[in-house]
């Protein structure tokens, strides 16, 4: 049994899992191993009997049946203890599932850390790009208007996303107050950050809009197009 994305995100919050959800996981493993499902009442009795340090129970309402069930938040060790009450085949699968869960949670944590770093870099690079736009126009004796900054942002957004920030928000239903960078995938964010750095250098070198657009698209095709495709396929899987 593979670990679902929803389970990974839920467990990653405080490294616990609702006993009702673990009961469903356990029953899936039991069925896949050729065993019958265990009733929730019997399962919960095992949880209470096996785990000495349970938190206070909560009441969970089953959406389909509208039943109210007592549940506990279980950590990894408690789930392992309960799983060890099963047959040999089921125990092996429970252990495998828990190991996969832990590995996926670690991967998620690493991705979040990398995203935060890249998010910070993108913000700094955006500021640097804006400063270079202002500097070059003032050096030429020209006034700097707000659209000089938005035009450069739309240039990069169109290259990375194929649309402007406004179009991106409207298509995904994001509020206009939401920062575009917070809606991007890790590789999209990395790509935007890299293109900001290069565009800043191109502006400093005095390249015109069309030349910068051509060069930035070449960087996209060389370094990011395939990675963006692979990421999209992975996220959609």
C-alpha positions as CSV (number, residue, x, y, z in Angstrom):
1,X,0.0,0.0,0.0
2,X,1.4,3.4,-1.0
3,X,1.2,6.4,1.2
4,X,-1.2,9.0,-0.1
5,X,-0.2,12.7,-0.5
6,X,-3.0,13.8,1.8
7,X,-1.7,11.5,4.6
8,X,1.9,12.9,4.1
9,X,0.8,16.5,4.5
10,X,-1.5,15.7,7.5
11,X,1.2,13.7,9.3
12,X,3.9,16.3,8.6
13,X,2.0,19.0,10.6
14,X,2.7,17.4,14.1
15,X,3.8,13.9,13.2
16,X,0.5,12.3,14.4
17,X,-2.3,10.6,12.7
18,X,-6.0,10.3,13.6
19,X,-6.6,6.7,14.9
20,X,-9.7,6.5,12.6
21,X,-7.5,7.2,9.5
22,X,-4.9,4.7,10.7
23,X,-7.7,2.1,11.2
24,X,-8.6,2.6,7.5
25,X,-5.0,2.2,6.5
26,X,-4.6,-0.9,8.6
27,X,-7.8,-2.5,7.1
28,X,-6.5,-1.8,3.6
29,X,-3.3,-3.6,4.4
30,X,-5.2,-6.5,6.0
31,X,-7.4,-6.9,2.9
32,X,-4.3,-6.7,0.6
33,X,-2.7,-9.4,2.7
34,X,-5.7,-11.7,2.4
35,X,-7.2,-10.9,5.9
36,X,-10.6,-9.7,7.0
37,X,-11.1,-6.1,8.1
38,X,-11.1,-5.5,11.9
39,X,-14.1,-3.7,13.4
40,X,-13.4,-0.1,14.6
41,X,-14.4,-1.0,18.2
42,X,-12.0,-3.9,18.4
43,X,-9.2,-1.8,16.8
44,X,-9.8,1.0,19.3
45,X,-9.6,-1.4,22.2
46,X,-6.2,-2.5,20.9
47,X,-5.1,1.1,20.7
48,X,-6.1,1.8,24.3
49,X,-4.6,-1.5,25.6
50,X,-1.3,-1.1,23.7
51,X,-0.6,2.6,24.2
52,X,0.0,3.9,27.7
53,X,0.6,7.6,26.8
54,X,-2.5,8.3,24.7
55,X,-3.7,12.0,24.6
56,X,-7.3,12.9,25.4
57,X,-9.7,11.3,22.9
58,X,-11.9,13.4,20.6
59,X,-15.2,12.6,18.8
60,X,-15.1,12.1,15.1
61,X,-18.2,12.2,13.0
62,X,-18.1,9.8,10.0
63,X,-19.4,11.8,7.1
64,X,-21.1,8.9,5.2
65,X,-22.9,7.3,8.1
66,X,-23.1,10.3,10.4
67,X,-21.8,8.0,13.3
68,X,-19.8,9.5,16.1
69,X,-16.6,7.6,17.0
70,X,-14.0,8.1,19.7
71,X,-10.5,8.7,18.2
72,X,-7.0,9.5,19.3
73,X,-4.0,11.2,17.7
74,X,-1.4,8.5,17.3
75,X,2.3,9.1,16.8
76,X,4.5,6.9,14.7
77,X,5.6,4.7,17.7
78,X,2.0,4.2,18.8
79,X,1.0,3.2,15.3
80,X,3.9,0.7,15.2
81,X,2.8,-0.8,18.5
82,X,-0.7,-1.3,17.3
83,X,0.5,-2.7,14.0
84,X,2.6,-5.2,15.8
85,X,-0.6,-6.8,17.2
86,X,-1.3,-8.1,13.6
87,X,-0.2,-11.2,11.8
88,X,3.3,-11.5,10.4
89,X,2.4,-10.5,6.9
90,X,0.4,-7.5,8.0
91,X,3.1,-6.5,10.5
92,X,5.6,-6.4,7.6
93,X,3.4,-4.2,5.5
94,X,2.6,-1.9,8.4
95,X,6.3,-1.4,9.1
96,X,7.0,-0.8,5.4
97,X,4.1,1.7,5.2
98,X,5.4,3.6,8.3
99,X,8.9,3.7,6.9
100,X,7.6,5.1,3.6
101,X,5.5,7.6,5.5
102,X,8.6,8.9,7.4
103,X,10.7,9.1,4.3
104,X,8.0,11.0,2.4
105,X,7.6,13.4,5.3
106,X,11.4,14.0,5.3
107,X,11.2,14.7,1.6
108,X,8.4,17.1,2.1
109,X,10.3,19.0,4.8
110,X,13.4,19.2,2.5
111,X,11.2,20.6,-0.3
112,X,9.6,23.2,2.0
113,X,13.0,24.3,3.2
114,X,14.3,24.6,-0.3
115,X,11.2,26.5,-1.4
116,X,11.6,29.0,1.4
117,X,15.2,29.6,0.5
118,X,14.3,30.0,-3.2
119,X,11.3,32.2,-2.3
120,X,13.7,34.5,-0.4
121,X,16.1,34.6,-3.2
122,X,13.4,35.4,-5.7
123,X,12.3,38.3,-3.6
124,X,15.8,39.7,-3.3
125,X,16.4,39.2,-7.0
126,X,13.2,41.0,-7.8
127,X,14.3,44.0,-5.7
128,X,17.7,44.0,-7.4
129,X,16.0,43.9,-10.8
130,X,13.8,46.9,-9.9
131,X,16.8,48.8,-8.6
132,X,18.7,48.2,-11.9
133,X,15.7,49.4,-13.9
134,X,15.5,52.6,-11.9
135,X,19.3,53.1,-12.0
136,X,19.6,52.7,-15.8
137,X,16.6,55.0,-16.6
138,X,17.9,57.7,-14.3
139,X,21.4,57.3,-15.8
140,X,19.8,58.0,-19.2
141,X,18.0,61.0,-17.8
142,X,14.6,59.3,-18.1
143,X,11.8,59.2,-15.6
144,X,10.9,55.8,-14.1
145,X,7.2,54.9,-14.0
146,X,5.5,52.0,-12.3
147,X,4.8,50.2,-15.6
148,X,8.6,49.9,-16.2
149,X,8.7,47.5,-13.3
150,X,5.4,45.7,-14.1
151,X,6.5,45.3,-17.8
152,X,9.6,43.4,-16.7
153,X,7.6,41.3,-14.2
154,X,5.1,40.4,-17.0
155,X,8.0,39.5,-19.3
156,X,9.4,37.0,-16.9
157,X,6.0,35.7,-15.8
158,X,5.0,35.1,-19.5
159,X,8.3,33.2,-20.1
160,X,7.9,31.0,-16.9
161,X,4.1,30.6,-16.8
162,X,3.0,31.5,-20.3
163,X,0.8,34.3,-18.8
164,X,0.9,37.5,-16.8
165,X,0.5,37.5,-13.0
166,X,-3.1,38.8,-13.4
167,X,-4.0,36.0,-15.8
168,X,-2.4,33.4,-13.5
169,X,-4.4,34.6,-10.5
170,X,-7.7,34.7,-12.5
171,X,-7.1,31.2,-13.9
172,X,-6.4,29.7,-10.5
173,X,-8.9,31.8,-8.6
174,X,-6.2,33.5,-6.4
175,X,-7.1,36.8,-4.7
176,X,-5.2,39.8,-6.1
177,X,-3.5,40.3,-2.7
178,X,-1.8,36.9,-3.0
179,X,1.8,37.2,-3.9
180,X,2.5,35.4,-7.2
181,X,5.6,33.7,-5.8
182,X,3.6,32.0,-3.1
183,X,1.6,30.2,-5.8
184,X,4.5,28.8,-7.8
185,X,6.0,25.3,-7.7
186,X,9.6,24.9,-6.5
187,X,11.1,24.7,-10.0
188,X,8.9,27.5,-11.3
189,X,10.1,29.6,-8.4
190,X,13.8,28.7,-9.1
191,X,13.3,29.4,-12.8
192,X,11.8,32.9,-12.1
193,X,14.7,33.6,-9.6
194,X,17.4,32.7,-12.2
195,X,15.7,34.7,-14.9
196,X,15.5,37.7,-12.7
197,X,19.3,37.6,-12.1
198,X,20.0,37.3,-15.8
199,X,17.5,40.0,-16.7
200,X,19.1,42.3,-14.2
201,X,22.5,41.7,-15.9
202,X,21.0,42.2,-19.4
203,X,19.4,45.5,-18.3
204,X,22.7,46.7,-16.9
205,X,24.4,45.7,-20.2
206,X,21.9,47.9,-22.1
207,X,20.1,45.2,-24.1
208,X,16.7,46.1,-25.4
209,X,13.4,44.4,-24.5
210,X,13.3,42.0,-27.5
211,X,17.0,40.9,-27.1
212,X,16.5,40.2,-23.4
213,X,13.3,38.3,-24.2
214,X,15.1,36.1,-26.7
215,X,18.1,35.4,-24.4
216,X,15.8,34.7,-21.4
217,X,13.8,32.2,-23.5
218,X,17.0,30.4,-24.5
219,X,17.9,30.1,-20.8
220,X,14.5,28.7,-20.1
221,X,14.8,26.1,-22.9
222,X,18.3,25.1,-21.9
223,X,18.0,24.9,-18.2
224,X,14.3,24.6,-17.2
225,X,11.8,23.4,-19.8
226,X,12.4,19.7,-19.3
227,X,12.6,20.1,-15.5
228,X,9.3,22.0,-15.5
229,X,7.6,19.3,-17.6
230,X,9.0,16.6,-15.3
231,X,7.8,18.5,-12.2
232,X,4.3,18.9,-13.7
233,X,4.0,15.2,-14.4
234,X,5.2,14.3,-10.9
235,X,2.7,16.7,-9.3
236,X,-0.2,15.4,-11.5
237,X,0.6,11.8,-10.7
